[in-house]
Amino acid sequence: MLILTRKLNESITIGDSIEVSVIEIKGDQVKLGINAPREIKVFRKEVYLAIQQENREAAMASAQLPVIDSLIKPEGQDS
């Protein structure tokens, strides 16, 4: 892990297209500004982990769908 020290209004650059700036420092909180291309998704870590968990649960649910598919009759098919 790279650890950098930045002051208010200073920034770091990641690659050629991402800039992270220190916008505000208040007590033990630091407000960061992130300038990145739209195609790069930026999430707070707790949000990212929640999305990953939901994706895992959705994948588990979709693994059970073939059982349901066998109960659905295609149009025009009578039994």
Buried (B, 14 or more C-beta within 10 A) or exposed (E): EEEEEBEEEEBEEEEEEBEBBBEEEEEEEEEEEEEBEEEEEEEEEEEEEEEEEEEEEEEEEEEEEEEEEEEEEEEEEEE
